[in-house]
Amino acid sequence: MKTIPVILMGCGGVGRHLLHHIVSCRSLHAKLGVHLRVVGVCDSKSSIIVSDVFFMELDDKFLLELCQLKSNGSSLLTLSSSVEYQVLSNSDSTTKLIEIADLLGKSIGLALVDCSASSETIGVLKRVVDLGCCIVMANKKPLTSTMEDYDKLVSHPRRVRHESTVGAGLPVIASLNRILSSGDTVHRIVGSLSGTLGYVMSEVEDGKPLSQVVKAAKSLGYTEPDPRDDLSGMDVARKALILARLLGWRINLDSIKIESLYPEVMGSNVMSVEDFLDSGLLLLDKDIQERVNKASLNGNVLRYVCLIEGSRCEVGIQELPKDSPLGRLRGSDNVLEIYSRCYNEQPLVIQGAGAGNDTTAAGVLADILDIQDLFPENKSVVSNG
């Protein structure tokens, strides 16, 4: 039996779904000869770490109770330390994580999993990977930080997984890495990598006003609480940057041309969410509808895509053939087309659900299992804390 000690950073939707997946997959993982031993969980304010990281774990009942606590909006600090675990404040958490990484990195190994949406995890991730541990990320911010940070994080590629940073559970990163490692040259990537914007663009194509579509998307839970976080294109730009860097491009976020679906005068520092939804959005309807009609006259449709080709790395609205994989896209699915020497006339097309906490968490779990060969066989008995 292989045992993988796991510390989770981030107890939002993805982090909680990951813990649920770990618990529900116990019998499956046992058949595969793997046990994921959760030794710590951190939120933005605190962390819970088992008293003995070599032998103890946070048991399944406790993990599910912890998920419920976080679902209710409470902090881990509301829990009290016990014989089985310590509750640490944020200031002590970083020191403790690095101490654990130093202990486990040179012995039984550790998988540090970042399901947060914070850039504050970058320092810890860099130290941990340097100490011989593995890192698994759903968080895009570390990989879209400076080139210096990026180089440090990917300096030990066998110990780093980040499939869920781009297409949730879709095999985007793995497919691209396989193509590149075979010596094939990728010369064009184009994709719809936002479930929210994919839904919005396919709905306005049917003649619905943008304002109505965005409000519907918000009520369906497709958008962030402030839909401008999606409509700005920044999330897609981060995904595009991760892909471009995989191809060897040494660029930063400010190198990417980003088309926002709203003007600066409607930004969050100028207009409240309520005003944007009630009045700002209505002012955008006419322009989008005119662009939709113009594309239709050319036999095309509009899609919000990332494009990486030649020296271009940009995200925004593109006119695309109606019968192309991207043109046929409906709803909140993601689609990515990869053109290379081997996939020249007909691209490699990856399509499927590219959003949602459940799907993203499943991708993270698959990444953790993908690194199991880096962990030693464990013959000792693990005690539940």
N, C-alpha and C positions, 0 to 999 in steps of 0.2 A: 504493500500500500504506500502510495506517495502522499505526503502531507504538505500542503502549501499554506504557510502562515500568511494571513491577509490582514492588512490595515486599510480601512476605507476612509477616505477624506470626502466629505460631502454627503449630507443626509437629506437632500431634496428629493424630488420625484424619482430621478434615475437611481440615486443611492439606495433609497428605500426599496425600489423594485429589484435592485440587485440582491439585497439581503433576502427578500422573499424568494427570489430564484434560487439562491444558494440553499436555503432551507428546503424548498420543495423538490430540489434535484438530488437530495442526499442518497436515495436508493440508486438512482442512475449513476451518480459519481462513484458509489461504492462498487458497482459492477465494472466501472472503468478503472478501478484501482486507485482512485484519487479522493482525498478528503481536504476540503477547504476549511482551514481552521482560522476563524475570525478572532484575531487577538486584540483588535482595537477598532474603534469607530470615532470619527471626529466630525464636529460641525464647525461653524464659523467662530464659535465662542469657546469651545471646550473639546475635550476628548475623554473617552473611556478606554482604558488599557488594562488587560488582565495582569494580575500580580506576577505571574511567571510566564513569560512569553515563550519559553521553551516547551512547556507541557500543558498549559491551561488554554481554554478558549471561552469565548462568550457563547453560552449554549443557545440552542435554537429558540427556546421559549423566551429567553431574555431578548434575543434579536428582534423577535416579532413584537414584543412589548415596547422595545426601543423605537421601532418603526411607527407604532401607534402614537407614542409620545411625540415624535417629530411631526406626524400628520396633524396633530392637534396644535402645532405651532410652538411647542415648548422647547427649551434648550436642554442639552444634556447636563447642564449645571444643576438642573432641578433634582438630579439623582445624587445619592450620597455614596461615598466610597465604602467598600466592604472588604472582607478578607479576600474575595475573589478578584476584585478589580479596583482601580484608582480612577477617580474623576479629577481631571486636571483642567485648569484654566488655559486660555489660549497662549499666554506668555510661557507657560511651562510645557505646553504640548509639543512645540517645535523641538525643544531640547530633548524631550523624551523620545520623540520619533527618531531623531538622529542617533540617539544612544541605542535604541532597539535595532536600528539598521546596522549599526556598527557591530553589535553582538551577533545578529542573525546572518548578516551578509557574508561573513567568513565561516559560517557553520552550516545551518540548515536552510538558509535562504529566507527571503521575504518578498511578497508582492504588495507594493504600495499602490493603491487604486485611487485615482483622482476623478471623482464624479461631481466635483464642485464646479462653479462657474467663475472662479476667482483667479486673479493673477498672483495672489499672495502665496500660492502653493509652489511657485517656480523654484524658490530657494531650497526648499525641502527636497523637491524632486531631484534637483541637480546633485545635492549632497548624497542622497540615498542611492542613486544609480552609480555614483562614484565609489560607494562602499560595497559594491558587488550585489546589490539587490535589484529586483525587477520593478519596472513601473508600467502601469496600465492606465491609459487616460481616455476619458470621454470629454474632458475639459479641453477646449480648443486654445485657450489663452496661453498656456506654456509654449505650445508649438508655433504660436504666431507672435511671440515676443521678439526680442532682438536676435540677430543671427548668432551672436555670441551665446545666448541662452539656448537657442536651437541646437547649435553644434554640440554643446555640452550634453543636452538631453539625449541626442541620438548617437553619442559617441560609442555606445555599446549596443548596437542594433538588435542583437539577439535577446537582450534583456528588456526591450522596449516594445510595447504594443499600443496602438491608438486607432484601431479600426473604427471605433464609434465616434471619432471626432468629425468624420466627413459624412457618412451615409447611414448613421445609426447602426443597424445590424447588417447592412449590405456589405458584401465583400469587395469594397472599393480599394482600400489600401493594399490588401493581400493580392488582389489581381494585378494592380499596378506594379507592386514589388516583383511579382513573378515575371511579368513582361520585361521589366528593366534588368533583372538578374540573368535573363536568358540572352542579353545583349541586343534585344530588340530596341529600336529607337522610337520613342513616342514623339509625334510632331504636332498633335492637336488633341486637346481635351475640351469637350463642350458638354455642359450638363445643367440640369435643373436640380439644384441641391437644397432647396427650401420647400418643405411640404406646404408651408403657409403660402408662399408666393406662387407655387405650382397651382394650388387650389384657386387663388385669386385670379391668375391669368386665364385659366381654363373657364372660369365662370364669366369673366367679362367678355370672353370670346362669344358666349351665348347671348350677348346683348344686355346683360345685367349691368347696372351702374356700379362703378368701383366702390362708391360709398356704401351701397347696400351689401355688396359682396364682403367687404372688410368687416362690417358689423356682424354679418352672418358667421364669418370665420371666427370672430371673437367669441360669439355665443356658443359655437361648437367646440371651443377650447383649442383652436388651431394656432391662435396668436399669443404673444406675450400679453400681460396685463395692459401694457401700452403698445398697441399695434405698430407704432412707429419703429419699435425695436426690430421688427421684421421688415417693414417697408423701407427702412434705410439701406438695406442690402449689406450691412456690416457683417452679419452672420455668414452670408454666402461668401463674402470677401475673405473671411478667415478660412473657410473651407478651401477656397481657391488658392490661398497662400500655402496651405499645408500641401496641396497637390503639386503646386509649382516647385516648392522646396524639395519634394520627393524626386522631382525631375532634375534636381541639381541647380535650380535657379536660386541665386543668392540675392533675394529681394526682401523688402519689408512691406508691411501693410500699406504704408503711404505710397508705395510704388504702384499700387493697383488702382485703376480707374473704376470708381464706384458710382453707379447711377442710383440716386435715391428716388423713391416714388412720390416724395413730397418736398417742397422747397424749404430753405432754411428758415423762412419767416413763420413756418409752422412747426419748428423744432420744439423740443420739450422745454427749452429754456425761455421760450417765447409764449407758447400756447399750452394750456392744460389738456390733459387727455380728453376730458369731457368736451371742451371747445373744439378740439380736433375732430372728434367723432360727430359732434352735432353740426358744426358749420364748416370746418376746414376741409374735410373730405369731399363735401359737395362741390367745392371749387375745383376739384381734380377730375371730376367725372367727364367733362367735355373733352379735355385733351386726350385722355386715355381712349375714349370712345372713337375719336377721330383717327387715332393711330390703329385701333382695331379694324376700323372700316377700310383704311388705306391698305393694310396688310391683306385683308380679305379680297380686295380688288386684284391683288397680285397672286392670289391663290395661296397666300401664306397665313400664318397665325403668329401671335406675339407670345413669347415665353421669356421669363426672367431667368437668365442663365449666367454661368461663369464660362469664360472662354480663355483658354491658354493655347497660344499658337504664335510661332515666330518669336517676336519680342513683345507680344501683347499678352497682358494678363488683366482682364477686366470683367466686371460684373454689371449686368443691366439688361434692359429689354432688347431682344433681338427678334427680327422677322425670320421665321423658319418655315420650310415647306410643310404643308398640312399632313403629308403622308410620311414624314420622317418620324423616327422614334420619339423625338421631343415634341413634334407637332401633334402626335397622337396622344400625348400625355393628358390624362384626366385626373382630377382630384388632387390628393396630397402626396401621390407617389413621387419618388425621386427617379431620375434617369440620368445616366452618365454614358457618353459615347467617347471611346478612346480609339484614336487613329494612330497607327504605327506602321512600321515596315511590313509586319505580318498581317496587320489589320488595316489595310490601306483603302481598298474600295468599299469593303463592308466593315464598319467599326465593331469593336467589342462593345456590346451594349449591356449595361447593368441596370436593372430596374426593379423597383419594389418599394415597400413602405420604408421611407427614409426619415421618419419622425416618430415621436411618441416615447414616453418613458420606458414602457415595457420592451419595445424593440431595441432601444438603445442599451438598456440594461442587459438584454440577452447577448448583444454584441460584446459588451464588456466581459460577461461571464465566459463567452467563447474565447476571448483574448487571454483570460487568466488560465484557462485549460490548455491553451496553445503553448504556454511556457512551462508546462509540467516537467518536460525532460531536463530542465535546468535544476530540478530539485531532487535530492537524494531519496532512495528508498528508506522508509521509516519503519523500524521493527519494534519501536517502543510503543507503549499504550498511552494514548492521549486522555487526559482527564478533563472532564467538563467542569468549567468554573461556575 
